[in-house]
Each structure stands twice: as structure tokens, then as C-alpha cells.
Amino acid sequence: MILIINSDKYDYLTSTLIEGLIINGQNVFTLNYNNYCKHIGYDEFLKMSEAASLIVISSSSINYWHILQYIKNDNIIYMDGEDYAQIKLPKNLSFKAVFKREYYSFFKLLYPINTYPFQIGAETRYINNDLKEEIFDVSFVANLTTNQLRSEVDIVLKNLRNDKIFSGNTNERAYSSSATNYISTPEYRKLINSSKISINVPGGGEDCARYWEILSSKTLLFSYKLSLMIPFGLREDLDFITFKTKRELIKKIKYYLLNPALISILAESGHRRLLKYHSTQFRARYFMKIATSTLRHSRKLKYTNFLIFNYLSHPLIIRIIRKFQRIIFKYF
């Protein structure tokens, strides 16, 4: 039996884990409402906690962290789904392992032992099994205010003056601070499903749901080259296309639009790799394999284990890196 201390609001990363665990036959209960499994409330959660084989606490459930002081079970794992690079564990608590969404490859030597990458997976609701009707050559659907690099990409696409390129947003939100469940975004889905190519550029964090949603739609993913360490990641130029500069983006868009057969081949390859390695089912198997191994050891991670790492991965450093990325894209 697995218990999860989740937020009372929809959380991409926690939902990835919960759906996958349930598909894999695990017995899962959450503290708060979740669209995939039964929530049991405070009193029942405490009663069941001693017998639980594993307890997962999500970073988004900060308002409920106090419940841990009443739990007499050491098999606790922390799931960090925040946008920032730093790992901020609850103080005065310890964990057998930490799974981190924004797990940067250039920090890999700094992460304490028993810290692992874990990104958003493709929930089954993402998967498009319908026949594609390709209306747009290229789409870039995003909130342009969360990262200046997105605005630069938007300018490039609009300067191509192609009526079959959509760049902007649909004024839809996939989640909100007041919603316990995800929010449907039909116009957004329709746009990426009806595109030959769709573009991903990081927003608040590098691990965007859009990255996985494009692959789920059997649309060719063009992504700004990410710095994340993604287990079983996509193969560049086989499953998707990357870019780092304006010239590179324009050149690759023009090349692939002149070679529609290649678009279909890569889009299909990316979709297959998504289903094989990036479904919620696979994410949960990866999680359980590591979790089961770490639970056998007595070592625990505490807030103090991450002090040096958090100092070196300060948000100011990430902002400087992003500013540098934007300059490179714009002028090269």
C-alpha cells in the first residue's frame, strides 16, 4: 500500500506518478482529492500510515507537511515538482530518496546521493489515437510572458509570414490555483493535433507538459535544447529536433517543411518512444525500482544535505543562464 501526501490542487508530476502506479496495479491512497484514486482524509491517512510500504510527499503539498510529525514510518520519499533548480526539503524531516523534476545535467555531480531525475509523463488523456488532419505547418502555443526566449521565438515565427504558422496562445489554462482537477484545453489540443510541427520552449521550468503533449499528438516536436537529465530521453534527429539559435530554427523549419515524409517518420518515432519510455506507466515502474532499492538502506536525506547544492543552483544563476540563452538565440 502506497500513501501520497498530495496538494489539494492539480499537480502534473504527482498525477503522473499516481496514474502510473494505479495502471501498474499498486494500491494507492491520497490525502487529498486526485482524479485517479481514492482520497482518504487526515484521520484515515494517519491510521493507515504505519502499515504503508511507502509514503510519498509532494513539494506542492506544503500546507500538509505538518502531518509527517505524527507518522511513525521511515519509508518516506520526497517528490519535488517545482520549476526551480533548488531542492527545498521540509526542515527537521528526513527522506529515503528525493525525485526531482528540474534535474539539470550540469549539476549532476552536485546532487547528493539518492537524488534522482523524474519528469512529467504522458498521462493517458494526452494520447491522440485519432487520424491527424494537418492544417498548420508549424504551431507554437505558449504563454509568452514566462520566459523572454519564448517572445524571441514568437517574433521569428511571425516574421516568416506564413499563414500556416500559428504562434501565440489560446487564452486557456490547463490548471489554476483554485482547481482540484486539470482543466480541459480543447483549442490548444486541436492546434497541436492539427500541426505538422509544434515547438516547445521552456517556461517557468524546463520540464514543460507541452514537450510531452506534442509527442502524444503524433506531431513532430521541435524543442529548444534542454539542459535536463531525462532518463531514456529522446534521440535527437531521430525522435525530435532541437535548436539553440534563431538561424538554426529557421533553417530546420524550412528544411523539414520541404521534406514532409521526414516529418511523418520522426513524428511517429517520437510517439513510439514516448509510449515506450515516457508514459505514466513507465515512469511509475522507474520510480518503484529506485524506491524499493533505497528503502533497504538506512541513509536518509535532510535539508542540510542540499545546502551547498542550493547555494550553487540559486535562482539568480538560472536567470543568468536563461539571459545568456536568449542572447545566443537572438543574435546567432
Secondary structure as the mmCIF struct_conf table of DSSP 4:
data_model
#
loop_
_struct_conf.conf_type_id
_struct_conf.id
_struct_conf.beg_label_comp_id
_struct_conf.beg_label_asym_id
_struct_conf.beg_label_seq_id
_struct_conf.end_label_comp_id
_struct_conf.end_label_asym_id
_struct_conf.end_label_seq_id
STRN STRN1 ILE A 2 ILE A 5
BEND BEND1 ASP A 8 LYS A 9
HELX_RH_AL_P HELX_RH_AL_P1 TYR A 12 ILE A 23
TURN_TY1_P TURN_TY1_P1 ASN A 24 GLY A 25
STRN STRN2 VAL A 28 THR A 30
BEND BEND2 LEU A 31 ASN A 32
BEND BEND3 ASN A 35 CYS A 37
STRN STRN3 LYS A 38 HIS A 39
HELX_RH_AL_P HELX_RH_AL_P2 GLY A 41 SER A 49
TURN_TY1_P TURN_TY1_P2 GLU A 50 ALA A 51
BEND BEND4 SER A 53 SER A 53
STRN STRN4 LEU A 54 SER A 58
HELX_RH_3T_P HELX_RH_3T_P1 SER A 59 TYR A 70
STRN STRN5 ILE A 76 ASP A 80
BEND BEND5 ASP A 83 ALA A 85
HELX_LH_PP_P HELX_LH_PP_P1 LEU A 89 PRO A 90
TURN_TY1_P TURN_TY1_P3 LYS A 91 ASN A 92
STRN STRN6 SER A 94 PHE A 95
BEND BEND6 LYS A 96 LYS A 96
STRN STRN7 ALA A 97 LYS A 100
BEND BEND7 ARG A 101 GLU A 102
STRN STRN8 TYR A 104 TYR A 104
HELX_RH_3T_P HELX_RH_3T_P2 SER A 105 PHE A 107
TURN_TY1_P TURN_TY1_P4 LYS A 108 LEU A 110
BEND BEND8 TYR A 111 TYR A 111
HELX_LH_PP_P HELX_LH_PP_P2 PRO A 112 PRO A 112
TURN_TY1_P TURN_TY1_P5 ILE A 113 ASN A 114
STRN STRN9 THR A 115 PRO A 117
STRN STRN10 ALA A 122 ALA A 122
HELX_RH_3T_P HELX_RH_3T_P3 THR A 124 TYR A 126
BEND BEND9 ASP A 130 ASP A 130
HELX_LH_PP_P HELX_LH_PP_P3 LEU A 131 LYS A 132
STRN STRN11 PHE A 136 VAL A 141
TURN_TY1_P TURN_TY1_P6 LEU A 144 THR A 145
BEND BEND10 THR A 146 THR A 146
HELX_RH_AL_P HELX_RH_AL_P3 GLN A 148 ASN A 159
TURN_TY1_P TURN_TY1_P7 LEU A 160 LEU A 160
TURN_TY1_P TURN_TY1_P8 ASP A 163 LYS A 164
STRN STRN12 ILE A 165 GLY A 168
BEND BEND11 ASN A 171 ASN A 171
BEND BEND12 ALA A 174 ALA A 174
TURN_TY1_P TURN_TY1_P9 SER A 177 SER A 178
BEND BEND13 THR A 180 ASN A 181
HELX_RH_AL_P HELX_RH_AL_P4 PRO A 186 ASN A 193
TURN_TY1_P TURN_TY1_P10 SER A 194 SER A 194
STRN STRN13 SER A 195 ASN A 200
BEND BEND14 GLY A 204 GLU A 206
HELX_RH_AL_P HELX_RH_AL_P5 ALA A 209 SER A 216
TURN_TY1_P TURN_TY1_P11 SER A 217 LYS A 218
STRN STRN14 LEU A 220 TYR A 224
HELX_LH_PP_P HELX_LH_PP_P4 LYS A 225 LEU A 226
STRN STRN15 LEU A 228 LEU A 228
TURN_TY1_P TURN_TY1_P12 PRO A 231 PHE A 232
HELX_LH_PP_P HELX_LH_PP_P5 GLY A 233 ARG A 235
STRN STRN16 GLU A 236 GLU A 236
TURN_TY1_P TURN_TY1_P13 ASP A 237 ASP A 239
STRN STRN17 PHE A 240 PHE A 240
STRN STRN18 ILE A 241 PHE A 243
BEND BEND15 THR A 245 THR A 245
HELX_RH_AL_P HELX_RH_AL_P6 LYS A 246 LEU A 257
TURN_TY1_P TURN_TY1_P14 LEU A 258 LEU A 258
HELX_RH_AL_P HELX_RH_AL_P7 PRO A 260 TYR A 277
BEND BEND16 HIS A 278 HIS A 278
STRN STRN19 SER A 279 SER A 279
HELX_RH_AL_P HELX_RH_AL_P8 THR A 280 THR A 294
TURN_TY1_P TURN_TY1_P15 LEU A 295 ARG A 296
BEND BEND17 HIS A 297 HIS A 297
STRN STRN20 LEU A 301 LYS A 302
HELX_RH_3T_P HELX_RH_3T_P4 TYR A 303 PHE A 306
HELX_RH_AL_P HELX_RH_AL_P9 LEU A 307 LEU A 312
TURN_TY1_P TURN_TY1_P16 SER A 313 SER A 313
HELX_RH_AL_P HELX_RH_AL_P10 PRO A 315 TYR A 331
#
